[in-house]
Amino acid sequence: MPLANGRPYLAIPGPSVMPDRVLQAMHRPAPNIYTGELVDMTETLWPDLRALAGTRGHVALYIANGHGAWEAANTNVFSRGDTALVLSTGRFGIGWAESVAALGVRAEIVDFGTQAMDMTRAAQALRDHRDAKAVLVTQVDTSSSARTDIAALRAAMDAAGHKGLLMVDCIASLGCDEFRMDDWGVDVMVSASQKGLMVPPGLAFVWASDKARAVGQGAGLRTPYWDWTARFDARFFYQYFGGTAPTHHLYGLRAALDMIAEEGLPQIWDRHRRLARGLWAAVDHWGQNGDLRLNIADPDARGHAVTTIRTTGGDGTRLRRWCEQEGGVTLGIGLGMNTPEDPASDNAFRVGHMGHVNAHMVLGVLGVIEAGLGALGIAHRPGGVTAAVQAMGA
Ligand SMILES: *Cc1c(COP(=O)(O)O)cnc(C)c1O
């Protein structure tokens, strides 16, 4: 007998759970886009967006998803024939490389597959490609859940004498994992609204340092819509958006930034760390009998907002189906985790635990997964939820 009726829970790594406060802020008649409350409110967003990234630099907003954020960053920095060094730790690193290559930029890809970055290999690549105009990296790759130590990568660039820009994709990690743009020497950072920022898909953000602005000046790939100059320096309201403002998303974003400010970024990072530790403890516990295991073995190299779990025998897909149909929880598909033996990535699944999530939500997901493991006869050591409770409190 299915137990799925009730409030559904989309526990995939984006779009994430939207707080009622965000949804309620969006539930309003169309505002005037020429003067008045929306125009005034929008001015309050920029300082908060800078604080969120940990930068005193520039921020531009686009009506776009994460792919749009990639293209915005790419077109403002590169000219055709430039080189980008892409250090990829999963499907999204490769995606950014494909995005920049399609524009006519030479993408030198160092592919770490579905595993965390090997800093020795990264350092060698930095020495081999000193001519690259920029180094592109994903802080947390949402497919593998590998997290890259951005400060360490900056140090490796400096040690290699690499003068290129450091460009970081924080789409899966901003507002979840610690990130300090200026302290860590990041030149360009991209994110989007639908993950840690708890707003529906539709807003893309690009932050840039003064150096990135200067290096990008005259970039040959700039087009009027993506050009960040007018968005950074807008004199008229429409220039922030290259046209009509994303009116309701802006109200949602205002509410989300208020919630982030009220909780505090360090507290938010800590909440994500503790919830992740609980989730990881459950998987480790289940895996003591059977084939379930975390894709990233080293806890220090895992993102705290998404976790990729490996199974065997197609159990990942079976488990996802069971959890949705019987438990009302939708888990994330295995993305970019395919192998010749498992072309559809049926052995991998992901749990999103980003943004508006708390203990009862993560423990609820784990409880349903454990029920599914039992119902489907997938080998595991029972008691993972108890292990999670202990690890969260620790
Ligand atoms: C979600 C995500 C993207 C892509 O975002 P879309 O909104 O789907 O275009 C890119 N990079 C990372 C790290 C992501 O998590």
The ligand as a Tripos MOL2 file, in Angstrom:
@<TRIPOS>MOLECULE
LIG
   15    15     1     0     0
SMALL
NO_CHARGES

@<TRIPOS>ATOM
      1 C1         22.6710   22.7870  -11.9380 C.3       1 LIG1
      2 C2         24.0630   23.0590  -12.3320 C.ar      1 LIG1
      3 C3         24.4060   23.5840  -13.5920 C.ar      1 LIG1
      4 C4         23.4060   23.8070  -14.6690 C.3       1 LIG1
      5 O1         22.3720   24.6340  -14.3160 O.3       1 LIG1
      6 P1         21.0580   24.7020  -15.2310 P.3       1 LIG1
      7 O2         20.2130   25.6610  -14.4980 O.co2     1 LIG1
      8 O3         20.4970   23.3210  -15.2850 O.co2     1 LIG1
      9 O4         21.4560   25.1790  -16.5720 O.co2     1 LIG1
     10 C5         25.7270   23.8540  -13.8410 C.ar      1 LIG1
     11 N1         26.6820   23.6280  -12.9310 N.ar      1 LIG1
     12 C6         26.3980   23.1090  -11.7270 C.ar      1 LIG1
     13 C7         27.5130   22.8710  -10.7550 C.3       1 LIG1
     14 C8         25.0860   22.8090  -11.3950 C.ar      1 LIG1
     15 O5         24.8060   22.2860  -10.1920 O.3       1 LIG1
@<TRIPOS>BOND
     1     1     2 1
     2     2     3 ar
     3     2    14 ar
     4     3     4 1
     5     3    10 ar
     6     4     5 1
     7     5     6 1
     8     6     7 2
     9     6     8 1
    10     6     9 1
    11    10    11 ar
    12    11    12 ar
    13    12    13 1
    14    12    14 ar
    15    14    15 1
@<TRIPOS>SUBSTRUCTURE
     1 LIG1         1 GROUP 0 **** ****
